[in-house]
């Protein structure tokens, strides 16, 4: 077997492992989010009490989940796709569409998100931005930094997807058996 193919497989496997661990770890935050939201509702409607910090913490947790798990969703083919023609394509043709989509759409858009948000995040760090609400959470700049985490993790997983599909196109690998782990709507 070609050394380049082995290294590519190992790289893809390593990225997939990182993305899987990250996604599974972040998934546990859904339980915390549920508890926080239930607590906010109970405090408000049963005890007529409110907490800006507790309400903002729900937003923070949701932001962490959403921005940190996008790469995991990409790995599991869970993003929305209108596949009118795609589902009828052969495995190699699907791999070609996926590779081209990763290289010419996903990676440039994620790079643009990273570049365009850099100043926004930097300014937030420069002023050590906090909540504008009295009693709100400090260190809003940390939450804004997750935009860069989104861009970075999607770029890394996008490269793994492109490489995986290149291996399929060249006949060095078969498609992964779990390509349909998450349900998708077909148009």
C-alpha positions as CSV (number, residue, x, y, z in Angstrom):
1,X,0.0,0.0,0.0
2,X,1.2,3.5,-0.8
3,X,2.7,5.4,2.1
4,X,0.7,8.5,1.1
5,X,-2.5,6.6,1.2
6,X,-1.6,5.2,4.7
7,X,-0.8,8.7,6.0
8,X,-4.0,10.1,4.5
9,X,-6.1,7.4,6.2
10,X,-4.3,7.9,9.5
11,X,-4.9,11.7,9.3
12,X,-8.6,11.3,8.4
13,X,-9.0,8.8,11.3
14,X,-7.2,11.1,13.7
15,X,-9.4,14.1,12.7
16,X,-12.5,11.9,12.9
17,X,-11.6,10.7,16.4
18,X,-11.0,14.3,17.6
19,X,-14.4,15.4,16.1
20,X,-16.2,12.4,17.5
21,X,-14.8,13.0,21.0
22,X,-15.6,16.7,20.8
23,X,-19.1,16.1,19.6
24,X,-19.9,13.4,22.2
25,X,-18.5,15.6,25.0
26,X,-20.4,18.7,23.9
27,X,-23.6,16.6,23.6
28,X,-23.7,16.3,27.4
29,X,-24.2,20.0,27.7
30,X,-27.8,19.4,26.4
31,X,-28.7,18.0,29.8
32,X,-27.3,21.1,31.5
33,X,-29.1,23.3,29.1
34,X,-32.4,21.5,29.8
35,X,-31.8,21.9,33.6
36,X,-31.0,25.6,33.3
37,X,-34.0,26.4,31.1
38,X,-36.3,24.4,33.4
39,X,-34.9,26.3,36.4
40,X,-35.4,29.7,34.7
41,X,-39.0,28.7,33.9
42,X,-39.7,27.4,37.5
43,X,-38.2,30.4,39.1
44,X,-40.2,32.8,36.9
45,X,-43.6,31.2,36.9
46,X,-43.7,29.5,40.3
47,X,-41.7,31.8,42.4
48,X,-42.0,35.1,40.4
49,X,-38.2,35.4,40.5
50,X,-35.7,36.0,37.7
51,X,-32.0,35.8,37.1
52,X,-30.4,37.5,34.2
53,X,-27.2,35.5,34.8
54,X,-29.1,32.2,34.7
55,X,-31.0,33.3,31.5
56,X,-27.7,34.3,29.9
57,X,-26.1,31.0,30.9
58,X,-28.7,29.2,28.8
59,X,-27.7,31.3,25.8
60,X,-24.0,30.5,26.5
61,X,-24.6,26.8,26.8
62,X,-26.7,26.8,23.6
63,X,-23.9,28.7,21.8
64,X,-21.3,26.3,23.0
65,X,-23.4,23.3,21.8
66,X,-24.2,24.8,18.4
67,X,-20.8,26.2,17.5
68,X,-18.7,23.3,18.9
69,X,-20.8,20.5,17.4
70,X,-21.1,21.6,13.8
71,X,-18.0,19.6,12.8
72,X,-19.5,16.5,14.4
73,X,-22.7,17.1,12.4
74,X,-20.7,17.4,9.3
75,X,-18.8,14.1,10.1
76,X,-22.2,12.3,10.5
77,X,-23.6,13.9,7.2
78,X,-26.3,15.6,9.2
79,X,-26.3,19.1,7.7
80,X,-29.2,20.0,5.4
81,X,-28.7,18.8,1.9
82,X,-31.1,19.1,-1.1
83,X,-30.1,15.9,-2.9
84,X,-32.4,15.7,-5.9
85,X,-29.7,14.2,-8.1
86,X,-27.1,13.2,-5.5
87,X,-28.8,10.2,-4.1
88,X,-29.0,8.6,-7.6
89,X,-25.3,9.1,-8.2
90,X,-22.8,6.3,-8.0
91,X,-20.5,6.1,-4.9
92,X,-17.6,7.7,-6.8
93,X,-19.7,10.5,-8.2
94,X,-21.1,11.2,-4.7
95,X,-17.5,11.3,-3.4
96,X,-16.6,13.7,-6.2
97,X,-19.5,16.0,-5.3
98,X,-18.6,15.8,-1.7
99,X,-14.9,16.5,-2.3
100,X,-15.6,19.5,-4.6
101,X,-18.2,20.8,-2.2
102,X,-15.7,20.6,0.7
103,X,-12.8,22.2,-1.3
104,X,-14.7,24.9,-3.1
105,X,-17.6,25.7,-0.8
106,X,-17.1,24.5,2.8
107,X,-13.5,25.4,3.3
108,X,-13.6,28.9,1.7
109,X,-16.7,29.8,3.5
110,X,-15.3,28.7,6.9
111,X,-12.1,30.5,6.1
112,X,-14.1,33.6,5.3
113,X,-16.0,33.3,8.6
114,X,-12.7,33.0,10.5
115,X,-11.2,36.0,8.7
116,X,-14.3,38.2,8.9
117,X,-14.9,37.4,12.6
118,X,-11.3,37.9,13.7
119,X,-11.6,41.6,14.3
120,X,-15.0,41.2,16.0
121,X,-13.6,38.7,18.4
122,X,-10.4,40.7,18.9
123,X,-12.3,43.9,19.7
124,X,-14.3,42.0,22.3
125,X,-11.1,40.6,23.9
126,X,-9.5,44.1,23.8
127,X,-12.2,45.6,25.9
128,X,-12.9,42.4,27.9
129,X,-16.5,42.6,26.9
130,X,-19.1,41.6,29.4
131,X,-22.9,41.4,29.4
132,X,-24.6,44.8,29.0
133,X,-27.3,43.7,31.4
134,X,-27.0,44.4,35.1
135,X,-26.4,41.1,36.8
136,X,-25.3,39.5,33.5
137,X,-22.4,37.2,32.9
138,X,-18.9,38.5,32.5
139,X,-16.4,37.5,29.8
140,X,-18.7,37.7,26.8
141,X,-15.5,37.7,24.7
142,X,-15.1,34.0,25.5
143,X,-18.4,33.2,24.0
144,X,-17.6,35.3,20.9
145,X,-14.4,33.3,20.5
146,X,-16.4,30.2,19.8
147,X,-17.0,31.7,16.3
148,X,-13.4,31.0,15.6
149,X,-13.7,27.6,17.1
150,X,-16.6,26.9,14.7
151,X,-14.5,28.0,11.7
152,X,-11.4,26.0,12.8
153,X,-13.2,22.7,13.6
154,X,-15.3,22.9,10.4
155,X,-12.1,23.5,8.4
156,X,-10.3,20.6,10.0
157,X,-13.3,18.2,9.5
158,X,-13.9,19.6,6.0
159,X,-10.3,18.6,5.1
160,X,-10.9,15.1,6.5
161,X,-14.1,14.9,4.4
162,X,-12.3,16.0,1.3
163,X,-9.4,13.6,1.9
164,X,-11.8,10.7,2.6
165,X,-13.7,11.4,-0.6
166,X,-10.4,11.6,-2.5
167,X,-9.5,8.1,-1.3
168,X,-12.9,6.9,-2.5
169,X,-12.6,8.6,-5.9
170,X,-9.1,7.0,-6.4
171,X,-10.4,3.6,-5.4
172,X,-8.3,3.3,-2.2
173,X,-11.2,3.3,0.2
174,X,-14.9,2.3,0.2
175,X,-17.4,4.8,1.6
176,X,-17.8,4.6,5.4
177,X,-20.7,2.3,6.4
178,X,-22.3,5.0,8.6
179,X,-22.8,7.7,6.0
180,X,-26.5,7.9,6.9
181,X,-26.2,8.1,10.7
182,X,-28.5,11.1,11.0
183,X,-31.8,11.4,9.1
184,X,-31.9,13.8,6.2
185,X,-34.8,15.3,4.3
186,X,-34.7,14.7,0.6
187,X,-36.2,17.3,-1.7
